[in-house]
Amino acid sequence: MEMIDVKTALRSTLTQKQELVRDYQTFAEQVNNEDVSKLYRHFAEAEALHATKIKSELNKLH
């Protein structure tokens, strides 16, 4: 298995997390079930937290 650069891995993961935040926020707005909407909002918040931690790690590497 080929090793990848840490910054590359973090940037790739950050992009994925940011896309998930947008997707979950969109789903939360579009579903007509309040419980499911809250679930998607929770998922968006969790992914945003992950993205924040990844950004912090990237800033440490610069």
CHARMM internal coordinates of N, CA and C (Angstrom, degrees):
IC EDIT
DIST 1 N 1 CA 1.4600
DIST 1 CA 1 C 1.5219
ANGL 1 N 1 CA 1 C 108.94
DIST 1 C 2 N 1.3094
ANGL 1 CA 1 C 2 N 115.67
DIHE 1 N 1 CA 1 C 2 N 132.48
DIST 2 N 2 CA 1.4606
ANGL 1 C 2 N 2 CA 121.19
DIHE 1 CA 1 C 2 N 2 CA -177.91
DIST 2 CA 2 C 1.5254
ANGL 2 N 2 CA 2 C 110.31
DIHE 1 C 2 N 2 CA 2 C -78.70
DIST 2 C 3 N 1.3135
ANGL 2 CA 2 C 3 N 115.74
DIHE 2 N 2 CA 2 C 3 N 136.10
DIST 3 N 3 CA 1.4616
ANGL 2 C 3 N 3 CA 121.02
DIHE 2 CA 2 C 3 N 3 CA 177.30
DIST 3 CA 3 C 1.5300
ANGL 3 N 3 CA 3 C 108.80
DIHE 2 C 3 N 3 CA 3 C -82.61
DIST 3 C 4 N 1.3336
ANGL 3 CA 3 C 4 N 116.51
DIHE 3 N 3 CA 3 C 4 N 141.95
DIST 4 N 4 CA 1.4569
ANGL 3 C 4 N 4 CA 120.13
DIHE 3 CA 3 C 4 N 4 CA 176.83
DIST 4 CA 4 C 1.5168
ANGL 4 N 4 CA 4 C 109.57
DIHE 3 C 4 N 4 CA 4 C -113.78
DIST 4 C 5 N 1.2931
ANGL 4 CA 4 C 5 N 114.94
DIHE 4 N 4 CA 4 C 5 N 155.80
DIST 5 N 5 CA 1.4577
ANGL 4 C 5 N 5 CA 122.39
DIHE 4 CA 4 C 5 N 5 CA 179.11
DIST 5 CA 5 C 1.5284
ANGL 5 N 5 CA 5 C 110.10
DIHE 4 C 5 N 5 CA 5 C -62.01
DIST 5 C 6 N 1.3256
ANGL 5 CA 5 C 6 N 116.27
DIHE 5 N 5 CA 5 C 6 N 140.91
DIST 6 N 6 CA 1.4673
ANGL 5 C 6 N 6 CA 121.28
DIHE 5 CA 5 C 6 N 6 CA -178.33
DIST 6 CA 6 C 1.5249
ANGL 6 N 6 CA 6 C 111.16
DIHE 5 C 6 N 6 CA 6 C -59.63
DIST 6 C 7 N 1.3255
ANGL 6 CA 6 C 7 N 117.41
DIHE 6 N 6 CA 6 C 7 N -44.54
DIST 7 N 7 CA 1.4685
ANGL 6 C 7 N 7 CA 119.95
DIHE 6 CA 6 C 7 N 7 CA -179.77
DIST 7 CA 7 C 1.5242
ANGL 7 N 7 CA 7 C 110.81
DIHE 6 C 7 N 7 CA 7 C -62.66
DIST 7 C 8 N 1.3190
ANGL 7 CA 7 C 8 N 116.33
DIHE 7 N 7 CA 7 C 8 N -40.36
DIST 8 N 8 CA 1.4668
ANGL 7 C 8 N 8 CA 120.33
DIHE 7 CA 7 C 8 N 8 CA 178.93
DIST 8 CA 8 C 1.5217
ANGL 8 N 8 CA 8 C 110.47
DIHE 7 C 8 N 8 CA 8 C -62.46
DIST 8 C 9 N 1.3214
ANGL 8 CA 8 C 9 N 115.89
DIHE 8 N 8 CA 8 C 9 N -44.50
DIST 9 N 9 CA 1.4610
ANGL 8 C 9 N 9 CA 120.38
DIHE 8 CA 8 C 9 N 9 CA 179.29
DIST 9 CA 9 C 1.5252
ANGL 9 N 9 CA 9 C 110.80
DIHE 8 C 9 N 9 CA 9 C -62.17
DIST 9 C 10 N 1.3240
ANGL 9 CA 9 C 10 N 116.63
DIHE 9 N 9 CA 9 C 10 N -45.97
DIST 10 N 10 CA 1.4642
ANGL 9 C 10 N 10 CA 120.25
DIHE 9 CA 9 C 10 N 10 CA -178.98
DIST 10 CA 10 C 1.5227
ANGL 10 N 10 CA 10 C 111.26
DIHE 9 C 10 N 10 CA 10 C -64.88
DIST 10 C 11 N 1.3289
ANGL 10 CA 10 C 11 N 117.53
DIHE 10 N 10 CA 10 C 11 N -42.30
DIST 11 N 11 CA 1.4728
ANGL 10 C 11 N 11 CA 120.34
DIHE 10 CA 10 C 11 N 11 CA 179.26
DIST 11 CA 11 C 1.5262
ANGL 11 N 11 CA 11 C 110.85
DIHE 10 C 11 N 11 CA 11 C -62.79
DIST 11 C 12 N 1.3100
ANGL 11 CA 11 C 12 N 116.28
DIHE 11 N 11 CA 11 C 12 N -42.42
DIST 12 N 12 CA 1.4606
ANGL 11 C 12 N 12 CA 120.69
DIHE 11 CA 11 C 12 N 12 CA 179.58
DIST 12 CA 12 C 1.5265
ANGL 12 N 12 CA 12 C 110.53
DIHE 11 C 12 N 12 CA 12 C -63.18
DIST 12 C 13 N 1.3071
ANGL 12 CA 12 C 13 N 116.03
DIHE 12 N 12 CA 12 C 13 N -45.64
DIST 13 N 13 CA 1.4588
ANGL 12 C 13 N 13 CA 120.34
DIHE 12 CA 12 C 13 N 13 CA 179.61
DIST 13 CA 13 C 1.5204
ANGL 13 N 13 CA 13 C 110.91
DIHE 12 C 13 N 13 CA 13 C -65.36
DIST 13 C 14 N 1.3221
ANGL 13 CA 13 C 14 N 117.08
DIHE 13 N 13 CA 13 C 14 N -39.58
DIST 14 N 14 CA 1.4616
ANGL 13 C 14 N 14 CA 121.02
DIHE 13 CA 13 C 14 N 14 CA 178.34
DIST 14 CA 14 C 1.5283
ANGL 14 N 14 CA 14 C 110.48
DIHE 13 C 14 N 14 CA 14 C -59.65
DIST 14 C 15 N 1.3136
ANGL 14 CA 14 C 15 N 116.43
DIHE 14 N 14 CA 14 C 15 N -45.23
DIST 15 N 15 CA 1.4651
ANGL 14 C 15 N 15 CA 120.45
DIHE 14 CA 14 C 15 N 15 CA 178.31
DIST 15 CA 15 C 1.5226
ANGL 15 N 15 CA 15 C 110.77
DIHE 14 C 15 N 15 CA 15 C -59.15
DIST 15 C 16 N 1.3252
ANGL 15 CA 15 C 16 N 116.57
DIHE 15 N 15 CA 15 C 16 N -44.14
DIST 16 N 16 CA 1.4632
ANGL 15 C 16 N 16 CA 120.58
DIHE 15 CA 15 C 16 N 16 CA 179.41
DIST 16 CA 16 C 1.5254
ANGL 16 N 16 CA 16 C 111.08
DIHE 15 C 16 N 16 CA 16 C -62.40
DIST 16 C 17 N 1.3170
ANGL 16 CA 16 C 17 N 116.32
DIHE 16 N 16 CA 16 C 17 N -43.79
DIST 17 N 17 CA 1.4708
ANGL 16 C 17 N 17 CA 120.30
DIHE 16 CA 16 C 17 N 17 CA -179.25
DIST 17 CA 17 C 1.5251
ANGL 17 N 17 CA 17 C 110.58
DIHE 16 C 17 N 17 CA 17 C -63.93
DIST 17 C 18 N 1.3391
ANGL 17 CA 17 C 18 N 116.94
DIHE 17 N 17 CA 17 C 18 N -42.26
DIST 18 N 18 CA 1.4626
ANGL 17 C 18 N 18 CA 120.34
DIHE 17 CA 17 C 18 N 18 CA 179.97
DIST 18 CA 18 C 1.5293
ANGL 18 N 18 CA 18 C 110.88
DIHE 17 C 18 N 18 CA 18 C -63.52
DIST 18 C 19 N 1.3315
ANGL 18 CA 18 C 19 N 116.28
DIHE 18 N 18 CA 18 C 19 N -38.72
DIST 19 N 19 CA 1.4611
ANGL 18 C 19 N 19 CA 119.67
DIHE 18 CA 18 C 19 N 19 CA 177.27
DIST 19 CA 19 C 1.5218
ANGL 19 N 19 CA 19 C 110.93
DIHE 18 C 19 N 19 CA 19 C -65.19
DIST 19 C 20 N 1.3272
ANGL 19 CA 19 C 20 N 116.86
DIHE 19 N 19 CA 19 C 20 N -39.46
DIST 20 N 20 CA 1.4588
ANGL 19 C 20 N 20 CA 120.37
DIHE 19 CA 19 C 20 N 20 CA 178.05
DIST 20 CA 20 C 1.5273
ANGL 20 N 20 CA 20 C 111.16
DIHE 19 C 20 N 20 CA 20 C -64.09
DIST 20 C 21 N 1.3233
ANGL 20 CA 20 C 21 N 117.26
DIHE 20 N 20 CA 20 C 21 N -40.47
DIST 21 N 21 CA 1.4691
ANGL 20 C 21 N 21 CA 120.15
DIHE 20 CA 20 C 21 N 21 CA 177.71
DIST 21 CA 21 C 1.5254
ANGL 21 N 21 CA 21 C 109.31
DIHE 20 C 21 N 21 CA 21 C -57.70
DIST 21 C 22 N 1.3263
ANGL 21 CA 21 C 22 N 116.35
DIHE 21 N 21 CA 21 C 22 N -49.24
DIST 22 N 22 CA 1.4735
ANGL 21 C 22 N 22 CA 119.97
DIHE 21 CA 21 C 22 N 22 CA -179.87
DIST 22 CA 22 C 1.5340
ANGL 22 N 22 CA 22 C 111.38
DIHE 21 C 22 N 22 CA 22 C -61.28
DIST 22 C 23 N 1.3291
ANGL 22 CA 22 C 23 N 115.67
DIHE 22 N 22 CA 22 C 23 N -44.89
DIST 23 N 23 CA 1.4642
ANGL 22 C 23 N 23 CA 119.39
DIHE 22 CA 22 C 23 N 23 CA -179.59
DIST 23 CA 23 C 1.5250
ANGL 23 N 23 CA 23 C 111.35
DIHE 22 C 23 N 23 CA 23 C -61.30
DIST 23 C 24 N 1.3200
ANGL 23 CA 23 C 24 N 116.73
DIHE 23 N 23 CA 23 C 24 N -48.28
DIST 24 N 24 CA 1.4649
ANGL 23 C 24 N 24 CA 120.21
DIHE 23 CA 23 C 24 N 24 CA -178.44
DIST 24 CA 24 C 1.5220
ANGL 24 N 24 CA 24 C 111.83
DIHE 23 C 24 N 24 CA 24 C -64.36
DIST 24 C 25 N 1.3299
ANGL 24 CA 24 C 25 N 117.07
DIHE 24 N 24 CA 24 C 25 N -37.86
DIST 25 N 25 CA 1.4622
ANGL 24 C 25 N 25 CA 119.50
DIHE 24 CA 24 C 25 N 25 CA 177.35
DIST 25 CA 25 C 1.5280
ANGL 25 N 25 CA 25 C 110.50
DIHE 24 C 25 N 25 CA 25 C -63.99
DIST 25 C 26 N 1.3204
ANGL 25 CA 25 C 26 N 115.56
DIHE 25 N 25 CA 25 C 26 N -41.35
DIST 26 N 26 CA 1.4670
ANGL 25 C 26 N 26 CA 120.27
DIHE 25 CA 25 C 26 N 26 CA 178.41
DIST 26 CA 26 C 1.5190
ANGL 26 N 26 CA 26 C 110.76
DIHE 25 C 26 N 26 CA 26 C -63.82
DIST 26 C 27 N 1.3320
ANGL 26 CA 26 C 27 N 116.83
DIHE 26 N 26 CA 26 C 27 N -45.55
DIST 27 N 27 CA 1.4550
ANGL 26 C 27 N 27 CA 120.63
DIHE 26 CA 26 C 27 N 27 CA 178.93
DIST 27 CA 27 C 1.5263
ANGL 27 N 27 CA 27 C 110.44
DIHE 26 C 27 N 27 CA 27 C -60.18
DIST 27 C 28 N 1.3330
ANGL 27 CA 27 C 28 N 116.58
DIHE 27 N 27 CA 27 C 28 N -42.06
DIST 28 N 28 CA 1.4668
ANGL 27 C 28 N 28 CA 120.91
DIHE 27 CA 27 C 28 N 28 CA -179.23
DIST 28 CA 28 C 1.5277
ANGL 28 N 28 CA 28 C 111.28
DIHE 27 C 28 N 28 CA 28 C -59.99
DIST 28 C 29 N 1.3287
ANGL 28 CA 28 C 29 N 116.32
DIHE 28 N 28 CA 28 C 29 N -35.98
DIST 29 N 29 CA 1.4590
ANGL 28 C 29 N 29 CA 120.65
DIHE 28 CA 28 C 29 N 29 CA -179.58
DIST 29 CA 29 C 1.5203
ANGL 29 N 29 CA 29 C 112.44
DIHE 28 C 29 N 29 CA 29 C -77.95
DIST 29 C 30 N 1.3332
ANGL 29 CA 29 C 30 N 116.80
DIHE 29 N 29 CA 29 C 30 N -26.90
DIST 30 N 30 CA 1.4627
ANGL 29 C 30 N 30 CA 119.79
DIHE 29 CA 29 C 30 N 30 CA -171.44
DIST 30 CA 30 C 1.5239
ANGL 30 N 30 CA 30 C 114.74
DIHE 29 C 30 N 30 CA 30 C -96.19
DIST 30 C 31 N 1.3166
ANGL 30 CA 30 C 31 N 117.86
DIHE 30 N 30 CA 30 C 31 N -21.57
DIST 31 N 31 CA 1.4737
ANGL 30 C 31 N 31 CA 118.05
DIHE 30 CA 30 C 31 N 31 CA -179.40
DIST 31 CA 31 C 1.5247
ANGL 31 N 31 CA 31 C 109.86
DIHE 30 C 31 N 31 CA 31 C -78.63
DIST 31 C 32 N 1.3176
ANGL 31 CA 31 C 32 N 115.12
DIHE 31 N 31 CA 31 C 32 N 149.66
DIST 32 N 32 CA 1.4730
ANGL 31 C 32 N 32 CA 118.97
DIHE 31 CA 31 C 32 N 32 CA -177.54
DIST 32 CA 32 C 1.5213
ANGL 32 N 32 CA 32 C 112.09
DIHE 31 C 32 N 32 CA 32 C -103.96
DIST 32 C 33 N 1.3198
ANGL 32 CA 32 C 33 N 115.91
DIHE 32 N 32 CA 32 C 33 N 24.89
DIST 33 N 33 CA 1.4568
ANGL 32 C 33 N 33 CA 121.94
DIHE 32 CA 32 C 33 N 33 CA 177.45
DIST 33 CA 33 C 1.5228
ANGL 33 N 33 CA 33 C 107.39
DIHE 32 C 33 N 33 CA 33 C -121.03
DIST 33 C 34 N 1.3194
ANGL 33 CA 33 C 34 N 117.14
DIHE 33 N 33 CA 33 C 34 N 116.41
DIST 34 N 34 CA 1.4699
ANGL 33 C 34 N 34 CA 121.27
DIHE 33 CA 33 C 34 N 34 CA -174.11
DIST 34 CA 34 C 1.5209
ANGL 34 N 34 CA 34 C 112.65
DIHE 33 C 34 N 34 CA 34 C -60.95
DIST 34 C 35 N 1.3225
ANGL 34 CA 34 C 35 N 117.56
DIHE 34 N 34 CA 34 C 35 N -39.71
DIST 35 N 35 CA 1.4670
ANGL 34 C 35 N 35 CA 120.19
DIHE 34 CA 34 C 35 N 35 CA 179.48
DIST 35 CA 35 C 1.5253
ANGL 35 N 35 CA 35 C 111.49
DIHE 34 C 35 N 35 CA 35 C -63.96
DIST 35 C 36 N 1.3204
ANGL 35 CA 35 C 36 N 116.08
DIHE 35 N 35 CA 35 C 36 N -42.79
DIST 36 N 36 CA 1.4655
ANGL 35 C 36 N 36 CA 120.22
DIHE 35 CA 35 C 36 N 36 CA 178.89
DIST 36 CA 36 C 1.5218
ANGL 36 N 36 CA 36 C 109.98
DIHE 35 C 36 N 36 CA 36 C -68.60
DIST 36 C 37 N 1.3137
ANGL 36 CA 36 C 37 N 116.69
DIHE 36 N 36 CA 36 C 37 N -38.30
DIST 37 N 37 CA 1.4632
ANGL 36 C 37 N 37 CA 120.81
DIHE 36 CA 36 C 37 N 37 CA 177.35
DIST 37 CA 37 C 1.5292
ANGL 37 N 37 CA 37 C 110.79
DIHE 36 C 37 N 37 CA 37 C -60.00
DIST 37 C 38 N 1.3253
ANGL 37 CA 37 C 38 N 116.31
DIHE 37 N 37 CA 37 C 38 N -44.78
DIST 38 N 38 CA 1.4733
ANGL 37 C 38 N 38 CA 120.58
DIHE 37 CA 37 C 38 N 38 CA 177.60
DIST 38 CA 38 C 1.5207
ANGL 38 N 38 CA 38 C 110.77
DIHE 37 C 38 N 38 CA 38 C -62.65
DIST 38 C 39 N 1.3215
ANGL 38 CA 38 C 39 N 116.63
DIHE 38 N 38 CA 38 C 39 N -38.60
DIST 39 N 39 CA 1.4591
ANGL 38 C 39 N 39 CA 121.37
DIHE 38 CA 38 C 39 N 39 CA 178.08
DIST 39 CA 39 C 1.5234
ANGL 39 N 39 CA 39 C 110.61
DIHE 38 C 39 N 39 CA 39 C -60.56
DIST 39 C 40 N 1.3386
ANGL 39 CA 39 C 40 N 116.66
DIHE 39 N 39 CA 39 C 40 N -46.69
DIST 40 N 40 CA 1.4602
ANGL 39 C 40 N 40 CA 119.76
DIHE 39 CA 39 C 40 N 40 CA 178.79
DIST 40 CA 40 C 1.5243
ANGL 40 N 40 CA 40 C 111.78
DIHE 39 C 40 N 40 CA 40 C -65.50
DIST 40 C 41 N 1.3197
ANGL 40 CA 40 C 41 N 117.55
DIHE 40 N 40 CA 40 C 41 N -36.58
DIST 41 N 41 CA 1.4783
ANGL 40 C 41 N 41 CA 119.68
DIHE 40 CA 40 C 41 N 41 CA 176.16
DIST 41 CA 41 C 1.5286
ANGL 41 N 41 CA 41 C 110.35
DIHE 40 C 41 N 41 CA 41 C -62.17
DIST 41 C 42 N 1.3181
ANGL 41 CA 41 C 42 N 115.72
DIHE 41 N 41 CA 41 C 42 N -41.36
DIST 42 N 42 CA 1.4644
ANGL 41 C 42 N 42 CA 120.83
DIHE 41 CA 41 C 42 N 42 CA 177.52
DIST 42 CA 42 C 1.5276
ANGL 42 N 42 CA 42 C 110.07
DIHE 41 C 42 N 42 CA 42 C -61.69
DIST 42 C 43 N 1.3236
ANGL 42 CA 42 C 43 N 117.16
DIHE 42 N 42 CA 42 C 43 N -44.73
DIST 43 N 43 CA 1.4649
ANGL 42 C 43 N 43 CA 120.64
DIHE 42 CA 42 C 43 N 43 CA 178.36
DIST 43 CA 43 C 1.5247
ANGL 43 N 43 CA 43 C 110.50
DIHE 42 C 43 N 43 CA 43 C -60.24
DIST 43 C 44 N 1.3293
ANGL 43 CA 43 C 44 N 117.08
DIHE 43 N 43 CA 43 C 44 N -42.28
DIST 44 N 44 CA 1.4654
ANGL 43 C 44 N 44 CA 121.09
DIHE 43 CA 43 C 44 N 44 CA 179.89
DIST 44 CA 44 C 1.5278
ANGL 44 N 44 CA 44 C 110.62
DIHE 43 C 44 N 44 CA 44 C -61.68
DIST 44 C 45 N 1.3231
ANGL 44 CA 44 C 45 N 116.21
DIHE 44 N 44 CA 44 C 45 N -43.53
DIST 45 N 45 CA 1.4684
ANGL 44 C 45 N 45 CA 119.94
DIHE 44 CA 44 C 45 N 45 CA 178.97
DIST 45 CA 45 C 1.5201
ANGL 45 N 45 CA 45 C 111.60
DIHE 44 C 45 N 45 CA 45 C -63.13
DIST 45 C 46 N 1.3231
ANGL 45 CA 45 C 46 N 116.90
DIHE 45 N 45 CA 45 C 46 N -40.64
DIST 46 N 46 CA 1.4637
ANGL 45 C 46 N 46 CA 120.60
DIHE 45 CA 45 C 46 N 46 CA 179.75
DIST 46 CA 46 C 1.5270
ANGL 46 N 46 CA 46 C 110.68
DIHE 45 C 46 N 46 CA 46 C -65.12
DIST 46 C 47 N 1.3230
ANGL 46 CA 46 C 47 N 117.00
DIHE 46 N 46 CA 46 C 47 N -43.38
DIST 47 N 47 CA 1.4651
ANGL 46 C 47 N 47 CA 120.26
DIHE 46 CA 46 C 47 N 47 CA 179.15
DIST 47 CA 47 C 1.5310
ANGL 47 N 47 CA 47 C 110.73
DIHE 46 C 47 N 47 CA 47 C -66.59
DIST 47 C 48 N 1.3316
ANGL 47 CA 47 C 48 N 117.01
DIHE 47 N 47 CA 47 C 48 N -35.30
DIST 48 N 48 CA 1.4644
ANGL 47 C 48 N 48 CA 120.34
DIHE 47 CA 47 C 48 N 48 CA 177.32
DIST 48 CA 48 C 1.5270
ANGL 48 N 48 CA 48 C 110.31
DIHE 47 C 48 N 48 CA 48 C -64.41
DIST 48 C 49 N 1.3243
ANGL 48 CA 48 C 49 N 116.59
DIHE 48 N 48 CA 48 C 49 N -38.35
DIST 49 N 49 CA 1.4609
ANGL 48 C 49 N 49 CA 120.27
DIHE 48 CA 48 C 49 N 49 CA 176.60
DIST 49 CA 49 C 1.5222
ANGL 49 N 49 CA 49 C 110.25
DIHE 48 C 49 N 49 CA 49 C -63.37
DIST 49 C 50 N 1.3191
ANGL 49 CA 49 C 50 N 116.61
DIHE 49 N 49 CA 49 C 50 N -44.23
DIST 50 N 50 CA 1.4693
ANGL 49 C 50 N 50 CA 120.49
DIHE 49 CA 49 C 50 N 50 CA 177.24
DIST 50 CA 50 C 1.5269
ANGL 50 N 50 CA 50 C 110.24
DIHE 49 C 50 N 50 CA 50 C -59.24
DIST 50 C 51 N 1.3314
ANGL 50 CA 50 C 51 N 116.73
DIHE 50 N 50 CA 50 C 51 N -45.28
DIST 51 N 51 CA 1.4610
ANGL 50 C 51 N 51 CA 121.12
DIHE 50 CA 50 C 51 N 51 CA -179.63
DIST 51 CA 51 C 1.5236
ANGL 51 N 51 CA 51 C 110.88
DIHE 50 C 51 N 51 CA 51 C -60.61
DIST 51 C 52 N 1.3130
ANGL 51 CA 51 C 52 N 117.23
DIHE 51 N 51 CA 51 C 52 N -40.27
DIST 52 N 52 CA 1.4658
ANGL 51 C 52 N 52 CA 121.45
DIHE 51 CA 51 C 52 N 52 CA 178.92
DIST 52 CA 52 C 1.5282
ANGL 52 N 52 CA 52 C 110.89
DIHE 51 C 52 N 52 CA 52 C -62.71
DIST 52 C 53 N 1.3114
ANGL 52 CA 52 C 53 N 116.56
DIHE 52 N 52 CA 52 C 53 N -42.22
DIST 53 N 53 CA 1.4661
ANGL 52 C 53 N 53 CA 120.66
DIHE 52 CA 52 C 53 N 53 CA 178.87
DIST 53 CA 53 C 1.5273
ANGL 53 N 53 CA 53 C 110.77
DIHE 52 C 53 N 53 CA 53 C -65.75
DIST 53 C 54 N 1.3153
ANGL 53 CA 53 C 54 N 116.65
DIHE 53 N 53 CA 53 C 54 N -40.19
DIST 54 N 54 CA 1.4666
ANGL 53 C 54 N 54 CA 120.27
DIHE 53 CA 53 C 54 N 54 CA 178.64
DIST 54 CA 54 C 1.5279
ANGL 54 N 54 CA 54 C 110.15
DIHE 53 C 54 N 54 CA 54 C -64.61
DIST 54 C 55 N 1.3348
ANGL 54 CA 54 C 55 N 117.20
DIHE 54 N 54 CA 54 C 55 N -43.54
DIST 55 N 55 CA 1.4682
ANGL 54 C 55 N 55 CA 120.60
DIHE 54 CA 54 C 55 N 55 CA 177.32
DIST 55 CA 55 C 1.5217
ANGL 55 N 55 CA 55 C 110.56
DIHE 54 C 55 N 55 CA 55 C -58.28
DIST 55 C 56 N 1.3039
ANGL 55 CA 55 C 56 N 116.41
DIHE 55 N 55 CA 55 C 56 N -41.69
DIST 56 N 56 CA 1.4624
ANGL 55 C 56 N 56 CA 121.01
DIHE 55 CA 55 C 56 N 56 CA 179.28
DIST 56 CA 56 C 1.5258
ANGL 56 N 56 CA 56 C 110.31
DIHE 55 C 56 N 56 CA 56 C -60.60
DIST 56 C 57 N 1.3098
ANGL 56 CA 56 C 57 N 117.31
DIHE 56 N 56 CA 56 C 57 N -44.56
DIST 57 N 57 CA 1.4676
ANGL 56 C 57 N 57 CA 120.85
DIHE 56 CA 56 C 57 N 57 CA 179.07
DIST 57 CA 57 C 1.5259
ANGL 57 N 57 CA 57 C 111.05
DIHE 56 C 57 N 57 CA 57 C -64.24
DIST 57 C 58 N 1.3374
ANGL 57 CA 57 C 58 N 116.86
DIHE 57 N 57 CA 57 C 58 N -40.24
DIST 58 N 58 CA 1.4613
ANGL 57 C 58 N 58 CA 119.92
DIHE 57 CA 57 C 58 N 58 CA 177.39
DIST 58 CA 58 C 1.5244
ANGL 58 N 58 CA 58 C 111.40
DIHE 57 C 58 N 58 CA 58 C -63.17
DIST 58 C 59 N 1.3245
ANGL 58 CA 58 C 59 N 116.83
DIHE 58 N 58 CA 58 C 59 N -39.83
DIST 59 N 59 CA 1.4686
ANGL 58 C 59 N 59 CA 120.28
DIHE 58 CA 58 C 59 N 59 CA 179.23
DIST 59 CA 59 C 1.5240
ANGL 59 N 59 CA 59 C 111.47
DIHE 58 C 59 N 59 CA 59 C -63.96
DIST 59 C 60 N 1.3177
ANGL 59 CA 59 C 60 N 116.49
DIHE 59 N 59 CA 59 C 60 N -33.84
DIST 60 N 60 CA 1.4670
ANGL 59 C 60 N 60 CA 120.26
DIHE 59 CA 59 C 60 N 60 CA 177.82
DIST 60 CA 60 C 1.5280
ANGL 60 N 60 CA 60 C 111.67
DIHE 59 C 60 N 60 CA 60 C -66.40
DIST 60 C 61 N 1.3275
ANGL 60 CA 60 C 61 N 116.90
DIHE 60 N 60 CA 60 C 61 N -28.37
DIST 61 N 61 CA 1.4616
ANGL 60 C 61 N 61 CA 121.59
DIHE 60 CA 60 C 61 N 61 CA -176.10
DIST 61 CA 61 C 1.5231
ANGL 61 N 61 CA 61 C 112.92
DIHE 60 C 61 N 61 CA 61 C -85.29
DIST 61 C 62 N 1.3165
ANGL 61 CA 61 C 62 N 117.48
DIHE 61 N 61 CA 61 C 62 N -12.93
DIST 62 N 62 CA 1.4744
ANGL 61 C 62 N 62 CA 119.65
DIHE 61 CA 61 C 62 N 62 CA -178.37
DIST 62 CA 62 C 1.4695
ANGL 62 N 62 CA 62 C 112.42
DIHE 61 C 62 N 62 CA 62 C -80.54
END
COOR INIT
IC SEED 1 N 1 CA 1 C
IC BUILD
